[in-house]
Amino acid sequence: MATSTAPRATPPPAPPALLTSYDAVRAATEALCAPLETEDYVVSSMPDVSPTKWHLAHTSWFFETFVLTPYLATYTPIEPRYAFLFNSYYVQAGERHCRAQRGLVTRPTVADVYAYRAHVDRHMRALLEQIADDRRHPAHSTIVLGLNHEQQHQELLLTDIKHVFWTNPMRPAYRAPVPDAATAPVDVRWLGTDEGVYRIGRDSDPDGEFTFDNEGPAHRVFVNAFRLASRLVTNREYLAFIEDGGYRRAPLWLSNGWAAVQQRGWTAPLYWEHGTSGWSEFTLAGTRPLDPAEPVCHVSYYEADAFARWAGYRLPTEAEWEIAASAAPITGRFVEAGRFHPGPAAGDAGESAALQLYGDAWQWTQSPYVAYPGYAPAAGAIGEYNGKWMSDQWVLRGASCATPRSHARLTYRNFFPSDARWQFAGFRLAADA
């Protein structure tokens, strides 16, 4: 007896990879906001801190301004005045609201900003369906840049809300603590590298891994033989610096650093407090006793440099850091771990192994943030992304506990001014061989 079979339904085609990435990044930003109350979204606790609401809107403004407006003919802004409110520093993109006054903007509401994100997302998905994964489309590279830009703001969102919560006398917790597995203390080892000519940086590759323009061009550098500490400086070690009068000894400090100590009353890293029961530290899980085995974090370049001088060492150059890290895997405590705080070094630091290169704290180097040989910024407003900041700032390498795993890479050049402390920044020591 003959049997008939119904035709099998053809599965729908998989969405373009770029669309999948777009949805994942946008969803990750909103997931970071899930523990917040509406009131938390609107506060700016200092000029460097932007409200969460602003981060949500600004990252949408980026796609609206640099992708949808030039590449989707049918796009209409949901509110033209958002272009003024949510531009950050792109002079060529138009006038912008004063950064220090972002916390005074009560309207649009948080609900309005989420509606703005949804409006941008609908139109971006339509455009991404048209582009598919065509790397030759003129919008493709800008979209990839926009996704990496949003990942930067995911980290800023966490560092900013941490400062907002710390400023609140109630010291609320963002999330419940996520403890690390117990580990034995790891002694510091000194990892040597021979003098020679090395290649650092990375050239942009349209078909390869994304890089910011400031990561290139790749070029050769000569370095003298040097040694790099196998792990980050710990709270225990930094506490010894404090107890030895580190914040009271002018010869340890750069002139501007000593002025900052005097004018701002620095006596310990940001978020450290000393009470009757000893030292405590404010974290995104609330205030808790200081863990001596964890890396010291939320210190400025000035503080890192002063400690290194006190300890008889120095900070590494960014070339030394990259050379030493060139063969290491990109592993560590990233934002996906949900801990949002650096943890103790773990594992067996063998003779040639460096620990904590990524995923605990960004690491200050003694390298000023300047252009690599042959660097030229892109034309137009996009060229303002990195190049205009190459003055009065220092390079940090690695990644932090607030960095998305897919955002970390060997050649990444983060940068902040000398006195910045609200970022997840720590350091490791170096020495001449």
C-alpha positions in Angstrom: 0.0 0.0 0.0 1.5 3.3 -1.0 2.0 5.9 1.6 2.3 9.6 1.2 4.4 11.9 3.2 3.7 15.5 3.7 6.4 17.8 2.5 8.7 19.0 5.2 8.6 22.6 6.0 11.6 24.5 5.0 13.3 26.0 8.0 13.5 29.8 8.0 16.9 31.2 7.0 19.3 32.1 9.8 19.4 35.8 10.5 22.5 37.6 9.4 25.4 37.3 11.8 25.7 41.0 12.1 22.0 41.3 13.1 22.5 38.5 15.7 25.5 40.4 17.1 23.5 43.7 17.1 20.6 42.1 19.1 23.0 40.5 21.6 24.9 43.7 22.3 21.7 45.7 22.7 20.1 43.1 24.9 23.2 42.9 27.1 23.1 46.7 27.8 19.5 46.5 28.9 20.2 43.4 31.0 22.8 45.4 33.0 20.0 47.8 33.9 17.7 45.1 35.2 18.7 45.5 38.9 18.0 49.3 38.8 15.1 51.3 40.0 13.8 54.1 37.9 15.4 56.7 40.2 18.8 55.1 39.7 18.7 55.9 36.0 18.8 59.7 36.2 21.6 60.6 38.6 25.0 62.0 37.8 27.2 62.0 40.9 30.2 63.9 39.4 31.1 65.4 36.0 32.8 62.1 34.8 29.7 60.1 35.6 26.8 60.0 33.1 23.3 58.9 34.1 22.3 55.3 33.1 19.5 56.9 31.1 22.0 58.9 29.1 24.1 55.8 28.3 21.0 54.0 26.9 20.1 57.0 24.8 23.6 57.9 23.6 24.4 54.5 22.2 21.1 54.7 20.3 22.0 58.2 19.1 25.2 56.7 17.7 23.4 54.3 15.4 20.8 56.9 14.5 23.3 59.5 13.6 26.0 57.5 11.9 24.1 54.6 10.4 20.3 55.2 10.0 20.4 58.8 8.9 22.9 58.3 6.1 22.0 54.7 5.0 18.2 54.2 5.5 16.3 56.6 3.4 13.0 55.9 5.1 14.3 56.7 8.6 12.7 59.5 10.6 14.0 60.4 14.1 11.5 59.9 16.9 12.5 63.2 18.4 14.9 65.6 16.6 16.0 67.3 19.9 17.6 64.1 21.0 20.5 64.9 18.7 21.4 67.8 21.0 20.8 65.9 24.3 22.7 62.7 23.5 25.6 63.7 21.4 28.7 63.2 23.6 31.7 65.0 22.0 31.4 64.8 18.3 31.8 68.4 17.3 31.2 67.7 13.6 27.9 66.0 14.4 26.4 69.3 15.9 26.0 71.1 19.2 25.6 69.1 22.4 24.4 69.4 25.9 26.9 70.2 28.7 28.3 66.9 30.0 28.3 68.1 33.7 24.6 68.8 33.4 23.4 65.5 32.1 22.0 64.6 35.5 19.7 67.6 35.4 17.8 66.4 32.4 14.6 64.7 33.8 12.9 64.6 30.4 12.8 62.5 28.3 11.8 60.0 30.9 13.3 56.6 31.3 10.3 55.1 29.5 10.8 57.6 26.7 14.5 56.5 26.4 13.5 52.9 26.1 11.0 53.8 23.5 13.8 55.6 21.6 15.9 52.5 21.8 13.1 50.4 20.5 12.5 52.9 17.6 16.2 52.7 16.6 16.3 48.9 17.0 13.3 48.4 14.6 14.9 50.5 11.9 18.4 49.0 12.5 17.0 45.5 12.1 15.4 46.5 8.8 18.7 47.9 7.6 20.6 44.9 8.8 18.3 42.5 6.9 19.1 44.5 3.8 22.8 44.5 4.4 22.9 40.9 5.5 26.6 40.3 6.1 27.9 42.2 3.1 31.2 43.7 4.4 31.3 45.9 1.3 28.2 47.8 2.3 29.3 51.3 3.4 27.4 51.0 6.7 28.9 47.7 7.7 32.1 48.9 9.4 30.3 51.7 11.2 27.8 49.3 12.6 30.6 47.1 13.9 32.2 50.2 15.4 28.9 51.1 17.0 28.6 47.7 18.7 32.1 48.0 20.1 31.2 51.6 21.2 28.1 50.2 23.0 30.2 47.6 24.8 32.5 50.4 26.0 29.4 52.1 27.4 28.3 48.9 29.1 31.4 49.1 31.2 30.9 52.8 31.8 27.4 52.1 32.9 28.6 49.8 35.6 31.5 52.1 36.8 29.1 55.1 36.8 26.3 53.4 38.7 28.9 52.2 41.2 29.9 55.8 41.9 26.2 56.8 42.1 25.5 54.1 44.7 28.7 54.9 46.7 27.7 58.6 46.8 24.3 57.6 48.3 24.6 57.4 52.2 22.6 54.2 52.2 25.3 52.5 50.0 22.8 50.3 48.2 24.0 47.1 46.5 23.6 46.7 42.7 23.4 42.9 43.0 24.0 40.2 45.6 27.7 39.1 45.9 29.0 36.3 43.7 31.9 34.7 45.6 35.0 33.3 44.1 36.1 29.8 44.8 38.7 29.7 47.6 42.2 30.0 46.3 45.7 29.9 47.9 47.6 33.2 47.7 49.8 33.4 44.7 53.3 34.7 45.2 54.6 37.2 42.7 57.2 36.0 40.2 59.2 38.1 37.8 58.9 37.1 34.2 61.9 38.1 32.0 61.9 39.2 28.4 65.1 39.7 26.4 66.0 42.9 24.7 65.2 43.1 21.0 62.9 44.5 18.2 59.3 43.4 18.5 56.2 44.1 16.6 53.2 45.6 18.4 49.8 47.0 17.4 47.5 45.7 14.8 46.6 46.7 11.3 42.9 46.9 10.5 41.6 43.9 8.6 38.1 44.3 7.0 37.7 40.5 7.1 39.2 39.9 10.5 38.8 40.8 14.2 37.6 44.3 14.9 40.2 46.8 16.1 39.9 50.5 17.0 41.9 52.8 14.8 44.2 53.7 17.7 45.5 50.1 17.9 47.4 50.5 14.7 49.3 50.7 12.5 51.3 47.7 13.6 54.9 48.8 14.0 58.3 47.7 15.4 59.7 48.8 18.7 63.0 48.2 20.4 62.8 47.3 24.1 65.6 46.7 26.6 65.5 43.6 28.6 62.8 43.8 31.3 60.9 41.9 34.0 57.2 42.0 34.5 55.3 40.9 37.7 53.3 37.7 37.2 50.2 39.2 38.9 48.6 42.5 39.8 49.5 44.4 43.0 47.2 43.3 45.8 45.3 45.1 48.5 47.6 43.7 51.1 50.6 45.1 49.3 49.0 48.5 48.8 47.9 48.6 52.4 51.6 48.3 53.4 52.2 51.4 51.2 49.5 53.3 53.1 50.7 52.2 56.5 54.3 53.3 55.6 53.0 56.8 55.1 52.7 56.6 51.3 50.1 59.3 51.0 52.2 61.6 53.3 55.6 61.4 51.6 55.9 64.0 48.8 59.1 62.5 47.3 57.2 59.4 46.2 54.8 61.5 44.0 54.9 63.3 40.7 54.3 67.0 41.3 50.7 67.0 40.0 50.0 63.8 41.8 51.2 65.3 45.1 49.0 68.3 44.4 46.0 66.0 43.9 46.7 64.2 47.2 46.8 67.5 49.0 43.8 69.2 47.3 41.5 66.2 47.3 42.4 64.6 50.6 43.4 61.2 49.1 44.5 58.7 51.8 43.5 55.4 50.2 42.0 54.1 46.9 38.5 55.2 46.0 35.9 53.2 47.8 38.2 52.2 50.7 37.1 53.2 54.1 38.7 52.8 57.5 36.5 52.2 60.6 36.7 50.7 64.1 36.7 47.2 62.6 39.4 47.9 60.0 39.4 48.6 56.3 36.3 48.0 54.2 35.6 48.5 50.5 32.5 49.5 48.6 31.6 47.2 45.7 28.6 46.7 43.5 27.5 44.1 46.0 27.7 46.6 48.8 30.2 47.4 51.4 32.3 44.5 52.7 35.6 43.9 54.6 38.7 44.5 52.4 40.0 41.3 51.0 43.8 41.5 51.1 44.3 39.0 48.3 42.3 40.9 45.7 44.0 43.3 43.3 44.0 46.9 44.4 41.5 48.7 42.2 40.1 52.2 41.6 43.5 53.9 41.8 44.8 56.7 39.6 47.9 56.8 37.5 49.4 59.0 40.2 48.8 56.4 42.9 50.1 53.5 40.8 53.3 55.5 40.0 53.8 56.5 43.6 53.4 52.9 44.8 55.9 51.6 42.2 58.5 54.2 43.3 57.9 53.2 46.9 58.3 49.5 46.1 61.5 50.1 44.1 60.0 49.2 40.7 58.2 51.0 38.0 55.1 50.6 35.8 55.5 48.8 32.5 55.4 50.5 29.2 52.5 49.5 26.9 54.9 47.8 24.5 56.4 45.7 27.4 52.9 44.7 28.5 51.9 43.7 25.0 55.1 41.7 24.3 54.8 39.9 27.6 51.1 39.1 27.0 51.4 38.2 23.3 51.3 34.4 23.8 48.8 34.4 26.7 45.1 33.3 26.3 42.5 36.0 26.8 40.9 34.5 29.9 39.8 36.1 33.2 36.9 37.5 35.2 34.8 39.4 32.6 31.4 41.0 33.0 29.7 37.7 32.0 30.9 36.3 35.4 28.4 38.7 37.1 30.9 39.4 39.9 31.7 43.0 38.9 34.7 43.1 41.1 38.3 41.9 40.7 39.3 38.7 42.4 42.5 37.1 43.7 45.0 35.7 41.3 44.3 32.0 40.8 46.3 29.2 39.2 49.9 28.1 39.0 52.0 31.0 37.8 54.8 29.0 36.2 58.2 30.3 35.2 56.7 31.9 32.0 53.1 32.4 33.0 51.5 35.8 33.7 48.2 35.9 35.6 45.4 38.5 35.6 46.3 40.0 32.2 42.6 40.3 31.4 39.3 40.5 33.3 40.1 41.8 36.7 41.3 45.4 36.4 42.6 47.6 33.6 46.4 48.1 34.1 48.1 51.5 34.1 51.2 51.7 32.0 53.8 54.5 32.0 53.1 55.1 28.3 51.4 58.4 27.3 48.4 58.0 25.0 49.8 59.2 21.7 49.5 58.1 18.1 51.4 55.1 16.8 53.8 55.9 13.9 51.7 56.4 10.7 48.4 56.8 12.5 45.8 59.0 10.8 42.2 59.4 12.1 39.3 58.6 9.8 37.6 61.5 7.9 34.5 63.1 9.3 33.0 63.0 12.8 33.9 59.3 13.2 37.5 60.4 13.2 36.9 62.2 16.5 36.4 58.8 18.2 39.9 58.3 19.4 42.4 60.6 17.8 41.3 63.8 19.4 42.0 62.5 22.9 45.8 61.9 22.3 46.9 64.4 24.9 47.4 64.4 28.7 46.2 60.8 29.1 47.9 57.4 29.9 47.4 54.0 28.3 45.8 51.1 30.2 46.1 47.6 29.0 44.2 44.3 29.5 40.5 44.4 30.5 38.4 44.5 33.7 35.7 42.7 35.5 33.2 45.0 33.8 34.5 44.4 30.3 32.6 42.0 27.9 34.7 39.0 27.0 34.3 39.6 23.3 35.6 43.1 23.7 39.0 42.2 25.1 42.1 41.7 23.0 45.8 41.9 23.1 46.2 45.2 21.3 43.4 47.2 23.0 44.5 50.6 24.2 42.3 52.1 26.9 43.1 55.5 28.1 42.3 57.9 31.0 43.8 61.1 32.5 46.2 60.8 35.4 43.7 61.5 38.2 40.9 59.1 37.1 39.9 56.7 39.9 36.3 55.7 39.2 37.2 53.1 36.6 38.2 49.5 37.4 41.9 50.3 37.2 44.8 48.6 38.9 48.4 47.9 38.0 51.3 45.4 37.9 54.9 46.2 38.4 57.9 46.1 36.1 61.6 46.5 36.3 64.7 46.7 34.1 66.3 43.3 33.8 
